[in-house]
Amino acid sequence: MKSDTWAPHVTVAAIVERDGRFLVIEEHTSAGLRINQPAGHLEAGETLVQAVVRETLEETAHRFEPEALVGAYMTHFTRSDGEVTYLRFTFCGKAVEEVAGRALDESIVRAMWMTPDELWDSAERHRTPIVMKCVEDYLAGRRVPLDFIHTHSVAPVERA
């Protein structure tokens, strides 16, 4: 049975800068090899912060320590199977450790470090225009404290 309920895909992404370079990934997509920040979908039961830490480790083999939210970004796409909306929460922080020998997610070709100019020069290969927008917002100093994000877990109500 088809549901008529609309729901956006919630994703997270990590901005990691080190020595003027940004940690990005090169990945296989239906449109070919693309460049993206470490990013992925929020999974059931996760907080946004837990999701970005997990995705960064899975896609880059780097342990990520979020420091702030850079922004929330919404994108609408038309695909062959209909309209899809992505709501992306982008965090910035530090890569505190690279886990030697850790395999990357299957679609990831490699993790790499790129300067802002190198990212600009490769814009046609970005997974979405949001890749560069997130870097621009980060470089502009946009930061929201992590305690701005509240996760409320609903516990079952016990009856007397």
C-alpha positions in Angstrom: 0.0 0.0 0.0 1.4 3.4 -1.0 1.6 6.0 1.6 0.6 9.6 0.8 2.5 10.9 3.8 5.3 13.2 2.7 8.6 13.0 4.7 12.0 14.5 4.0 15.1 12.4 4.1 17.2 13.6 7.1 20.9 13.7 6.6 24.0 14.9 8.4 27.4 16.0 7.2 30.7 16.9 8.7 33.0 19.9 7.9 36.5 19.0 9.0 39.3 21.6 8.4 42.9 20.9 9.0 45.8 23.2 7.9 43.5 25.0 5.4 42.2 21.7 3.8 38.8 20.1 4.1 38.2 16.4 4.6 35.9 15.2 1.8 35.1 11.9 0.2 34.9 10.7 -3.4 32.0 8.3 -3.9 30.2 6.3 -6.5 26.7 7.6 -7.2 24.2 7.0 -10.0 25.6 10.2 -11.6 29.2 8.8 -11.5 32.1 9.7 -9.1 31.2 12.7 -7.0 32.8 14.7 -4.2 30.9 15.2 -0.9 31.5 15.9 2.7 31.4 12.8 4.9 27.6 12.5 5.1 24.7 10.2 5.4 21.2 9.4 6.7 20.0 9.7 10.2 19.2 6.2 11.5 16.4 5.2 13.9 17.2 6.0 17.5 20.2 8.2 16.8 20.7 11.8 17.7 21.9 14.1 14.9 25.3 14.3 16.7 25.6 10.5 17.0 24.7 10.2 13.3 27.4 12.6 12.1 30.1 10.9 14.2 29.1 7.5 12.8 28.9 8.6 9.2 32.3 10.4 9.4 33.9 7.3 10.8 32.2 5.0 8.2 33.1 7.1 5.2 36.6 8.4 6.1 38.0 6.2 8.9 38.4 9.4 11.0 36.9 9.7 14.5 35.0 13.0 14.4 34.4 15.3 17.4 31.6 17.8 16.6 32.0 21.3 17.9 29.1 23.3 16.4 26.3 23.2 13.9 27.1 25.2 10.7 23.6 25.1 9.3 20.5 23.3 8.2 20.0 23.0 4.5 17.0 21.8 2.5 17.1 20.6 -1.1 14.3 19.4 -3.4 15.1 17.0 -6.3 13.1 15.5 -9.0 14.0 11.9 -9.7 12.5 9.2 -11.9 10.6 7.9 -9.0 9.2 11.3 -8.0 10.1 14.3 -5.9 12.4 13.9 -2.9 13.5 16.4 -0.3 16.6 16.2 1.8 17.1 18.1 5.1 20.8 18.2 5.9 22.3 19.2 9.2 26.0 20.1 8.8 28.4 20.1 11.7 31.9 21.3 12.0 34.6 19.8 14.3 37.8 18.0 14.5 39.1 14.7 13.2 40.7 13.5 16.4 42.1 10.2 15.1 42.4 8.1 11.9 41.6 4.5 12.5 44.3 2.6 10.6 43.1 -0.3 8.5 39.4 0.5 8.8 37.5 -0.2 5.6 35.3 2.6 4.2 31.7 2.2 3.2 31.2 0.3 0.0 30.4 3.3 -2.2 33.4 5.4 -1.0 36.4 5.4 -3.3 38.6 7.4 -1.0 38.8 10.2 1.6 40.9 13.2 0.7 41.9 16.6 1.9 41.1 19.6 -0.5 41.7 23.3 -0.2 38.7 25.7 -0.8 40.2 26.6 -4.2 40.4 22.9 -5.1 36.8 22.4 -4.1 35.7 25.4 -6.2 37.6 24.1 -9.2 35.8 20.7 -8.8 32.3 22.1 -8.3 30.9 20.2 -11.3 31.8 17.0 -9.5 30.1 17.9 -6.2 27.3 15.6 -5.1 25.1 18.7 -4.7 25.6 22.4 -4.6 25.2 22.2 -0.9 28.8 20.9 -0.6 30.3 24.3 -1.5 27.5 26.2 0.4 28.4 24.4 3.6 32.1 25.2 3.1 31.3 28.9 2.4 29.1 29.1 5.5 31.9 27.5 7.6 34.5 29.9 6.3 32.1 32.8 7.0 32.2 31.8 10.6 28.6 30.4 10.9 28.3 28.4 14.1 25.4 27.4 16.3 26.3 25.8 19.7 25.5 22.1 19.9 23.2 22.6 22.9 20.9 24.4 20.4 19.9 20.9 19.2 17.6 19.1 21.6 16.7 15.4 21.3 13.6 14.5 23.3 13.0 10.8 23.9 9.5 9.8 24.8 9.4 7.1 27.5 6.3 4.9 27.8 3.8 6.2 30.3 3.2 3.8 33.1 -0.4 3.5 34.3 -1.2 2.9 37.9 
